[in-house]
Amino acid sequence: MSVMNVGCPLTTPIDEEKMWNFLASQIVNQASKCGYFIPEEQFQKSVVFKKGGRLVIVGSGIRSAGQFTTEAISHIKNADKVLFFGSDPVTETYIRDLFPGALDLGVFFDNSKDRYDSCVQMAEACLFFARQGLYTVAIFPGHPGIFSIPSLRAIQIARKQGITADILPGISHEDSLFSDLDIDPYYHGGCQTLGATDFLLFNRQLLTDSHIVMRHVGSIGEQSFSTTGVGLTNLPVLLKQLQKVYGPDYEVVHYYPSQYPTCKPFIDRKPLSEFLKAEILKTFMPFSTLYLPPMKTIAINPDMALQLGLVSDQSAVQQLQLPTKFFGTYGPREKQAISSLSGWKCPATYRPTIRSGASRFLIDISTNPKKLLKYLKNPKKLMKKYAITPAEISSLTSSVPQNVLLTVKPYSSTVALGVVRRLSTDPSFASAYSTAANSFYSTFNGEEKLIEWLRLRGYETTPEAIDEKLKEIRRICYMMWVGNYATTIPDVTVSIQSDKVSVSGVPLHAFAFKDGVMSWSAGGGVVYNGILRFVEASVNTFVGKVWKLNEVEPLTDNIRGEFIPSFEGSWKDLDCAMGVGVTTILRVRSLLKFWRAHSQISMGVQQQSSLLPVVVEDIEKTTVHLTSFEALLVKVNPDYRAVVLDDTELVRMGWPKNLTPTIRDTSSLSLPHVSTLIV
């Protein structure tokens, strides 16, 4: 892989990981060759970069996809290389619509890794291509010059190295706050913006006659990154400190802006003391903001007002001096952060964004005002034009940002649930997954190959997560155990269907299913009480206890049941599927190939074989219901006939005596009787 190829259109997420792994080593190599580890004053004299390099840093705004400026889009489309740090997966997808080879700077964040180290590495990645003489665009959320160390660091270093560098404004967090809260910071003493950690650490003085915007109140003192979020341990420290200045009853606003056009901004106005309540603290997010309105008005300076000639009386204006931070240096910490990229690999916690119908929908209504208007008038009608599931529609229309985020960038367990749902409703997908699993697991790195197989089909998850989700669902949903079960008690059978559960042919009027246990009480024609525990095995199985209405519940298990694989269809279909003549002897074992290919979820059925003699007069008019425990019921219009094996043959083939079917003559039965007969 060459440096010039890094950033070309990406085929799969695995391709991006390989590119980043390659790029990390190249950044370290460039550092050692270009000599920017030497003392700062000798920097420009010692380093020579390729001419023509350019770095442009743009902001993506706050709301997904819809707040890019025309200028920013123009730079992205015309760049040689594009890198981005996305605030949300919809924006990430939109960026890759504009530039398919864009690289995600989010890979540099990992659990327990210091944020500043990640910022240094992100800045170095932005500089890397510009030093190669390439037109490079880097995209950061909001306004790229506000609360954004990597963008400011990259710009300042690029200019020192003689690289043309520009930073373009974007819609910031404060811009959104001013709009959503109807604030004009020009009036009432201006606006003071502080980071919550900085305010506490340096004991900054608050200009209580001004608007105050306190940023990042949900991540106070947090120096590292976490995929599971951050704690709120230090938030009460801030709230108590503010009460010392404003008092406990002063009303302030907890705010974070809307990232999606389907959601409203979060605005919670309360007295400071109310925010200390446990249930209120839970509403804070890492990037939450507190807005404190002006508390007092400073008296006018009459002398100055007179000198300025504004009024006949005198007035004054308080000016605000804000500290400025400079990041364009290479100290020991920065050098160590860059050197640590040697041998670096993408962290296991990194989750690349996968394209989806939900992302496409949100991009369209973010960038097309007419579609947004249609959505507001009739949300579900517009969504039907996209590849969005009913569950995703429910999440997208919930107006809850977290639901939207998980829809467009779900966690592995959520994706696994989607796979399980498809396995249970799409037989062709279930068959393909089973085939892929059997094929890959017989080769080296089989699990990695199966993960890649899932990725290519839009599922960013693992076989282990799918298995765990399947087990979880089977513990809480009886529908995952659908089928007919033969038992060790001759007159007890269990049938679980999508719309009913029957015991010995009698539907249960009420039953419970929890933690993989089904229970019911006798009554309404049901002779037995029952408690059955369903267990994972090569065949769906249950064990438990059944007892009649007037009997005492057994102390130990007295029943066992096994799932009965079955086939329903015409003899002609069966003949074509199996490649055998229907007038010959069929073996149940030979049907396993057919069952596996058409089952909703492959369960590795391993049944004993049984010889089933069949005589069919008219293949075109014959239907069959065949199971490994039941006799063969053959319907030949207009006659009905049942053909079964004798008990001796079944026992010889391995079936227990108490599971042997009873032979009955059905030639004189009418259709309603035959349709429910178990022989």
C-alpha positions in Angstrom: 0.0 0.0 0.0 1.4 3.4 -1.0 0.8 6.7 0.8 -1.0 8.0 -2.3 -3.5 5.2 -2.1 -4.5 5.9 1.5 -7.8 7.7 1.3 -9.0 6.1 -1.9 -12.7 4.8 -1.9 -13.2 2.2 0.8 -14.9 -1.0 0.0 -15.4 -2.4 3.5 -14.7 -1.3 7.1 -11.8 -3.8 7.2 -10.2 -1.9 4.3 -10.2 1.3 6.4 -8.6 -0.5 9.4 -5.8 -1.7 7.2 -5.3 1.8 5.8 -5.1 3.3 9.3 -2.7 0.7 10.5 -0.5 1.5 7.5 -0.9 5.3 8.0 0.1 5.1 11.7 3.5 3.6 10.9 4.0 6.2 8.1 3.3 9.1 10.5 6.1 7.8 12.8 8.5 7.4 9.8 7.8 10.9 8.7 8.5 12.2 12.2 11.9 10.6 12.3 12.9 11.6 8.8 11.6 15.2 8.9 13.3 16.0 12.1 10.5 17.8 13.9 11.7 16.3 17.2 14.6 18.8 17.3 14.5 22.0 19.3 11.7 24.3 18.3 14.0 27.2 17.2 15.7 25.1 14.6 12.5 23.7 13.2 11.9 25.6 10.0 15.6 25.5 8.9 15.8 21.7 9.2 12.6 20.6 7.6 11.7 20.7 3.9 8.3 19.5 2.7 6.9 19.0 -0.8 5.6 22.2 -2.4 1.9 22.7 -3.1 0.6 21.1 0.2 -2.5 22.8 1.7 -4.5 22.2 4.8 -8.1 23.4 5.1 -10.0 22.7 8.3 -13.8 23.1 8.1 -16.6 22.7 10.6 -19.6 20.3 10.0 -21.9 22.3 12.3 -24.0 20.7 15.1 -27.0 19.2 13.3 -26.4 16.1 11.2 -25.3 16.8 7.6 -27.5 19.9 7.1 -25.1 22.6 8.5 -22.1 22.3 6.1 -21.4 25.6 4.4 -21.3 25.7 0.6 -17.6 26.7 0.9 -16.9 23.7 3.1 -18.6 21.3 0.7 -16.6 22.8 -2.2 -13.3 22.1 -0.4 -14.3 18.6 0.4 -15.3 17.7 -3.2 -12.1 19.2 -4.6 -9.6 17.9 -2.1 -6.9 15.2 -2.7 -7.4 13.8 0.8 -10.2 14.2 3.4 -10.1 13.3 7.1 -12.9 13.8 9.5 -13.9 13.5 13.2 -17.6 13.0 13.1 -20.0 14.1 15.8 -22.6 11.6 14.6 -22.8 8.7 12.2 -25.2 10.5 9.8 -22.7 13.3 9.3 -19.9 10.7 8.8 -22.0 9.0 6.1 -22.7 12.3 4.4 -19.0 13.1 4.3 -18.3 9.8 2.6 -21.0 10.6 0.1 -19.1 13.8 -0.8 -15.7 12.1 -0.7 -15.8 8.2 -0.6 -12.2 7.8 0.5 -12.6 10.0 3.6 -10.8 8.6 6.7 -12.2 8.7 10.2 -10.0 10.3 12.8 -12.1 8.8 15.5 -9.9 5.7 15.4 -7.4 7.4 17.7 -9.8 7.4 20.6 -9.8 4.3 22.8 -10.9 3.3 26.3 -8.7 4.8 29.1 -6.5 6.5 26.5 -5.7 10.1 27.4 -7.7 12.6 25.3 -4.8 14.9 24.7 -2.6 12.1 23.3 -5.5 11.3 20.9 -5.7 15.0 19.9 -2.0 15.1 19.1 -2.2 12.0 17.0 -5.3 13.4 15.1 -3.4 16.6 14.4 -0.4 14.7 13.1 -2.6 12.7 10.8 -4.1 15.9 9.3 -0.6 17.3 8.7 0.7 14.1 7.2 -0.8 14.4 3.7 -0.3 18.2 3.5 3.4 17.6 4.1 3.3 15.3 1.0 2.2 18.2 -1.1 -1.5 17.3 -1.1 -4.6 19.4 -0.9 -5.9 18.1 2.5 -9.3 18.9 4.1 -10.0 18.0 7.7 -13.5 18.2 9.1 -14.4 18.7 12.8 -17.8 19.1 14.5 -19.3 22.5 15.2 -16.9 25.4 14.7 -13.5 23.8 14.3 -11.7 26.5 16.2 -13.8 26.2 19.4 -13.0 23.5 22.0 -11.0 21.6 19.4 -7.4 21.0 20.2 -6.4 18.9 17.1 -7.7 21.4 14.6 -6.0 24.4 16.2 -2.8 22.4 16.7 -2.7 21.3 13.1 -3.3 24.8 11.8 -0.6 26.4 13.9 2.0 23.8 13.1 1.2 23.8 9.4 1.7 27.6 9.3 5.1 27.3 11.1 6.2 24.7 8.5 5.3 27.0 5.6 2.2 25.0 4.6 -0.8 27.0 3.4 -3.4 26.5 6.1 -6.9 27.9 6.6 -9.6 27.2 9.2 -13.2 27.9 8.1 -16.0 28.7 10.6 -18.9 26.4 11.2 -22.1 26.6 13.3 -21.0 26.2 16.9 -22.5 24.8 20.0 -22.9 28.4 21.3 -24.6 29.5 18.0 -27.2 26.7 18.6 -27.7 27.8 22.2 -28.2 31.4 21.3 -30.8 30.5 18.7 -32.6 27.9 20.9 -32.7 30.1 24.0 -33.5 33.4 22.1 -30.3 35.1 23.4 -28.4 37.9 21.9 -25.0 37.9 23.6 -24.3 41.5 22.5 -26.7 42.8 25.1 -26.6 42.5 28.9 -22.9 42.5 29.4 -21.8 40.2 26.6 -21.1 36.5 27.0 -18.5 34.5 29.0 -17.7 31.0 27.8 -15.8 28.7 30.0 -14.9 25.0 30.2 -16.2 23.6 33.5 -13.0 21.9 34.3 -11.0 25.0 33.6 -13.3 27.1 35.7 -12.9 24.9 38.7 -9.2 24.2 38.3 -8.1 27.8 37.9 -10.8 29.4 40.1 -11.9 31.6 37.3 -14.0 34.7 38.2 -17.5 34.7 36.8 -18.9 37.9 35.2 -22.3 37.6 36.8 -23.6 40.6 34.9 -23.0 38.7 31.6 -24.4 35.6 29.9 -22.3 32.7 31.0 -22.0 29.5 28.9 -20.4 26.7 30.9 -19.2 23.9 28.5 -18.6 20.2 29.1 -20.2 20.0 32.5 -20.9 16.3 32.1 -17.2 15.3 31.8 -15.5 17.4 34.5 -12.0 16.3 35.2 -12.2 13.5 32.6 -8.8 13.1 30.8 -9.5 9.8 29.1 -12.0 8.5 26.6 -14.6 5.8 27.2 -16.9 4.0 24.8 -19.3 3.5 27.6 -19.6 7.2 28.5 -18.2 9.1 31.4 -19.2 9.4 35.0 -20.8 12.5 36.6 -18.8 12.3 39.9 -17.6 15.9 39.6 -20.8 17.6 38.4 -22.0 18.2 42.0 -18.7 20.0 42.7 -19.5 22.5 40.0 -23.1 22.9 41.0 -22.2 23.6 44.6 -19.5 26.1 43.5 -22.0 28.0 41.4 -24.5 28.1 44.3 -21.9 30.0 46.3 -22.0 32.7 43.6 -25.7 32.7 42.5 -27.5 31.0 45.4 -29.4 27.7 45.4 -32.6 29.2 44.0 -31.1 30.9 40.9 -32.7 29.5 37.7 -30.2 28.2 35.1 -30.6 26.1 32.0 -29.2 22.6 31.2 -28.8 22.5 27.5 -27.5 20.4 24.6 -28.5 21.0 21.0 -30.4 18.9 18.6 -28.1 16.8 16.3 -31.0 15.4 14.2 -33.8 17.1 12.4 -36.2 14.6 14.0 -35.3 15.7 17.6 -35.7 18.9 19.6 -32.9 20.5 21.6 -32.8 19.5 25.3 -33.7 22.6 27.4 -34.3 22.1 31.2 -34.8 25.2 33.3 -34.4 24.7 37.0 -33.0 26.3 40.2 -29.4 25.3 40.8 -30.2 23.2 43.8 -32.7 21.0 41.8 -29.9 19.7 39.5 -28.3 18.0 42.5 -31.1 15.5 42.7 -30.1 12.0 41.5 -32.8 11.7 38.9 -31.9 15.1 37.4 -28.1 14.3 37.4 -28.8 11.3 35.1 -30.0 13.6 32.3 -26.6 15.1 31.8 -24.4 14.0 28.9 -20.6 14.5 28.5 -21.0 17.6 26.3 -23.9 19.1 28.3 -23.9 22.9 28.8 -25.1 25.1 31.6 -26.4 28.5 30.7 -26.4 31.1 33.5 -28.3 34.3 32.6 -27.0 37.7 33.8 -27.7 38.1 37.5 -27.1 41.8 38.0 -26.6 45.0 36.0 -23.5 47.2 36.5 -24.1 50.9 37.0 -23.3 53.2 34.1 -20.1 55.1 34.1 -21.4 58.6 33.5 -17.9 60.1 32.6 -17.4 57.6 29.8 -20.9 57.9 28.4 -20.3 61.6 28.2 -16.9 61.2 26.6 -18.3 58.9 23.9 -21.0 61.3 23.1 -23.7 58.5 23.3 -26.0 60.3 25.7 -26.1 63.5 27.6 -25.6 61.4 30.7 -22.7 59.1 31.1 -22.4 55.3 30.7 -19.8 52.5 30.6 -19.3 49.2 28.9 -17.5 46.3 30.5 -15.1 44.6 28.2 -14.3 40.9 28.4 -10.8 39.5 28.1 -10.7 35.7 27.4 -7.6 33.6 27.8 -6.1 32.2 24.6 -4.5 28.8 24.3 -1.7 27.9 21.8 -1.2 24.3 20.8 1.5 24.6 18.1 4.4 23.2 20.0 6.2 19.8 20.3 7.0 19.1 24.0 7.9 15.7 25.6 4.2 14.8 25.9 3.5 15.4 22.2 6.6 13.5 21.1 5.6 10.5 23.2 2.1 10.6 21.8 3.4 10.5 18.2 6.0 7.9 18.9 3.4 5.6 20.5 1.9 5.2 17.0 4.7 2.8 16.1 3.1 -0.6 16.0 -0.3 0.9 16.8 -3.5 -1.0 15.6 -7.1 0.0 15.5 -8.7 -0.6 18.9 -11.2 -3.3 19.3 -13.7 -0.7 20.6 -13.7 1.3 17.4 -17.0 1.0 15.5 -17.0 2.3 12.0 -20.3 3.6 10.6 -22.1 1.4 8.2 -24.4 2.9 5.5 -28.0 2.3 6.1 -31.5 3.3 4.9 -31.9 5.3 8.2 -28.7 7.3 7.5 -29.8 8.0 3.9 -33.2 9.2 5.1 -31.7 11.5 7.7 -29.2 12.9 5.2 -31.9 13.6 2.8 -34.1 15.5 5.2 -31.0 17.3 6.6 -30.0 18.6 3.2 -33.3 18.9 1.4 -35.8 21.4 3.1 -38.7 20.1 0.9 -38.2 16.6 2.2 -38.0 17.8 5.7 -41.3 19.5 5.3 -42.9 16.3 3.9 -41.5 14.4 6.9 -43.0 16.9 9.4 -46.4 16.6 7.7 -46.4 12.7 7.5 -43.2 11.1 9.0 -44.0 7.4 8.3 -45.2 8.1 4.7 -41.9 9.5 3.6 -39.9 6.8 5.5 -41.6 4.1 3.5 -39.5 5.1 0.5 -36.3 4.1 2.3 -35.0 0.7 3.4 -36.0 1.2 7.0 -37.6 -1.4 9.3 -40.6 -0.7 11.5 -38.4 -0.8 14.6 -36.1 1.8 13.0 -39.1 4.0 12.1 -40.2 3.9 15.7 -36.8 5.0 16.9 -36.3 7.7 14.3 -39.7 9.3 15.1 -39.3 9.1 18.9 -37.5 12.5 19.0 -35.0 10.9 21.4 -31.4 11.6 20.2 -30.0 8.4 21.8 -32.6 6.3 19.9 -31.7 7.9 16.6 -27.9 7.4 17.3 -28.4 3.7 18.1 -30.5 3.3 14.9 -27.8 4.7 12.6 -24.8 3.4 14.6 -26.0 0.5 16.7 -23.9 -1.5 19.2 -22.8 -5.0 18.3 -25.5 -6.5 20.5 -28.2 -4.5 18.8 -26.9 -5.5 15.4 -26.8 -9.1 16.5 -30.5 -8.8 17.4 -31.2 -7.7 13.8 -29.3 -10.7 12.5 -31.3 -13.0 14.7 -34.6 -11.5 13.5 -33.5 -12.0 9.9 -32.4 -15.6 10.6 -35.9 -16.3 12.0 -37.8 -14.7 9.1 -35.6 -15.1 6.0 -34.9 -18.8 5.2 -32.5 -18.0 2.4 -30.4 -15.8 4.7 -30.5 -18.5 7.4 -29.3 -21.1 4.9 -26.5 -18.8 3.6 -25.3 -18.0 7.1 -25.3 -21.6 8.1 -23.4 -22.5 4.9 -20.8 -19.7 5.5 -20.3 -20.7 9.1 -19.8 -24.4 8.3 -17.4 -23.4 5.5 -15.3 -20.8 7.3 -15.0 -22.6 10.6 -13.2 -25.5 8.8 -10.5 -23.1 7.7 -7.8 -20.9 9.4 -9.1 -17.7 10.9 -12.7 -18.9 10.3 -14.3 -16.6 12.8 -12.6 -13.5 11.2 -13.9 -14.7 7.8 -17.4 -15.0 9.1 -17.2 -11.6 10.7 -16.2 -10.1 7.4 -19.0 -12.1 5.7 -21.4 -10.3 8.1 -19.8 -6.9 7.5 -20.3 -7.2 3.7 -24.0 -7.7 4.4 -24.2 -4.6 6.6 -23.9 -6.3 10.0 -21.1 -5.0 12.2 -21.2 -7.8 14.8 -19.7 -11.2 15.7 -20.9 -14.8 15.7 -20.5 -14.8 19.5 -22.7 -11.8 19.9 -25.3 -13.4 17.6 -25.2 -16.7 19.6 -25.6 -14.7 22.9 -28.5 -12.7 21.6 -30.2 -15.9 20.3 -29.8 -17.5 23.7 -31.1 -14.4 25.4 -34.2 -14.3 23.2 -34.8 -18.0 23.6 -35.0 -17.4 27.4 -37.7 -14.8 27.1 -39.6 -15.6 23.9 -41.5 -18.9 23.5 -41.7 -18.2 19.8 -38.1 -19.3 19.4 -39.2 -22.8 20.4 -42.0 -23.2 17.8 -42.6 -26.8 16.7 -44.1 -30.1 17.6 -42.6 -32.1 20.5 -42.9 -35.9 21.2 -42.5 -36.9 24.9 -41.6 -39.8 27.1 -45.2 -40.0 28.3 -47.3 -41.7 25.6 -50.5 -39.6 25.9 -48.7 -36.2 26.2 -47.6 -34.2 23.2 -46.7 -30.5 23.1 -47.2 -28.2 20.1 -45.9 -24.6 20.1 -47.2 -22.5 17.2 -47.1 -18.7 16.6 -50.7 -18.3 17.7 -51.2 -21.0 20.3 -49.6 -23.6 22.5 -51.4 -27.0 22.7 -50.9 -30.0 25.1 -52.1 -33.3 23.7 -54.0 -31.5 21.0 -55.9 -29.1 23.5 -54.9 -25.4 23.2 -53.8 -23.7 26.5 -56.0 -20.7 27.4 -53.2 -19.3 29.6 -49.6 -20.1 30.2 -46.4 -18.3 31.3 -42.9 -18.3 29.8 -40.0 -16.8 31.6 -36.2 -17.6 31.7 -36.8 -20.5 29.3 -39.5 -22.1 31.5 -43.1 -22.7 30.4 -45.8 -23.3 33.0 -49.6 -23.8 32.9 -52.4 -25.1 35.0 -54.9 -27.9 34.2 -58.4 -26.9 33.1 -60.5 -26.1 30.1 -59.9 -29.5 28.6 -56.2 -29.6 29.5 -55.7 -32.7 31.7 -52.2 -31.9 33.0 -50.5 -29.2 34.9 -47.0 -28.6 33.6 -43.6 -26.9 34.2 -41.2 -27.4 31.3 -37.6 -26.1 31.1 -36.4 -25.7 27.5 -32.7 -26.4 26.9 -30.2 -25.9 24.1 -29.2 -29.1 22.4 -28.6 -30.5 18.9 -32.4 -30.8 18.8 -34.7 -28.4 20.8 -35.5 -30.2 24.0 -37.4 -29.7 27.2 -37.4 -31.5 30.6 -39.8 -31.0 33.5 -42.8 -32.2 35.3 -46.5 -32.8 34.4 -49.2 -34.0 36.7 -53.0 -34.4 36.5 -55.4 -32.0 38.2 -56.0 -33.9 41.4 -52.4 -35.2 41.7 -49.5 -33.8 43.8 -46.7 -32.1 41.9 -43.8 -34.5 41.5 -40.6 -33.8 43.4 -38.4 -34.6 40.4 -38.7 -34.4 36.6 -40.9 -37.0 35.0 -41.1 -35.9 31.3 -38.7 -35.2 28.5 -39.6 -33.9 25.0 -37.8 -33.5 21.7 -38.6 -31.4 18.7 -40.0 -33.3 15.7 -38.5 -32.0 12.4 -41.2 -32.1 9.7 -41.8 -31.5 6.0 -45.0 -30.4 4.4 -45.5 -30.1 0.7 -46.3 -32.1 -2.5 -44.6 -35.3 -3.4 -43.5 -33.7 -6.6 -41.7 -31.0 -4.7 -40.1 -33.5 -2.4 -39.0 -35.7 -5.4 -37.4 -32.6 -7.1 -35.7 -31.5 -3.9 -34.3 -34.9 -3.0 -33.6 -36.4 -6.4 -35.3 -39.7 -5.6 -38.4 -41.4 -6.8 -41.4 -41.1 -4.5 -42.4 -44.7 -5.1 -39.2 -45.9 -3.6 -38.3 -46.4 0.1 -37.3 -43.0 1.7 -35.0 -42.6 4.6 -35.7 -39.8 7.1 -32.0 -39.2 7.4 -31.9 -38.2 3.7 -34.4 -35.4 4.4 -32.0 -33.6 6.7 -30.5 -31.9 3.7 -33.9 -30.6 2.7 -34.8 -29.5 6.3 -31.5 -27.6 6.7 -31.9 -25.7 3.5 -35.4 -24.6 4.3 -35.4 -24.2 8.1 -35.6 -20.7 9.5 -32.6 -21.3 11.9 -30.2 -24.2 11.3 -30.2 -26.2 14.6 -27.9 -29.1 13.6 -30.7 -31.7 13.6 -29.3 -35.3 14.0 -32.2 -37.7 13.8 -32.1 -41.5 13.5 -33.2 -42.8 10.2 -36.4 -44.7 9.7 -37.6 -46.7 6.7 -40.9 -45.4 5.4 -42.6 -47.4 2.6 -44.7 -45.2 0.4 -47.2 -46.1 -2.4 -48.5 -43.2 -4.4 -51.1 -43.5 -7.1 -51.1 -39.9 -8.4 -48.1 -37.7 -7.7 -49.7 -34.5 -9.0 -52.6 -34.8 -6.6 -50.8 -36.1 -3.6 -49.7 -34.1 -0.5 -47.7 -35.4 2.5 -46.9 -34.5 6.1 -43.8 -36.4 7.2 -42.1 -36.4 10.6 -39.5 -38.7 12.1 -41.8 -39.7 15.0 -45.1 -39.9 13.2 -46.5 -42.2 10.6 -46.7 -41.2 7.1 -50.1 -39.7 6.3 -50.8 -39.9 2.6 -53.7 -38.1 0.9 -54.7 -39.3 -2.5 -57.8 -37.6 -3.9 -60.5 -38.6 -3.2 -59.3 -41.4 -0.8 -57.3 -41.1 2.4 -54.7 -43.7 3.5 -52.2 -44.0 6.4 -49.1 -46.1 6.0 -46.8 -46.8 9.0 -43.9 -49.0 9.9 -44.4 -51.7 12.4 -43.1 -51.3 16.0 -40.3 -53.7 15.6 -38.7 -51.8 12.7 -38.9 -48.5 14.5 -37.3 -49.9 17.7 -34.6 -51.5 15.7 -33.7 -48.1 14.1 -33.2 -46.6 17.6 -36.5 -45.1 18.7 -37.6 -45.9 22.3 -40.7 -48.1 22.6 -42.7 -45.4 24.3 -42.2 -43.1 21.3 -43.4 -45.7 18.8 -46.6 -44.6 16.9 -49.7 -46.6 17.2 -50.9 -48.3 14.0 -54.5 -47.3 13.0 -56.6 -47.9 10.0 -57.7 -44.5 8.6 -59.3 -45.6 5.3 -62.8 -44.8 6.6 -62.1 -41.5 8.3 -63.4 -38.2 6.9 -61.2 -35.2 6.1 -61.6 -33.3 9.4 -60.5 -36.3 11.4 -57.6 -37.1 9.1 -56.3 -33.5 9.2 -55.8 -33.8 13.0 -54.8 -37.4 13.2 -51.5 -38.4 14.8 -50.9 -42.1 14.2 
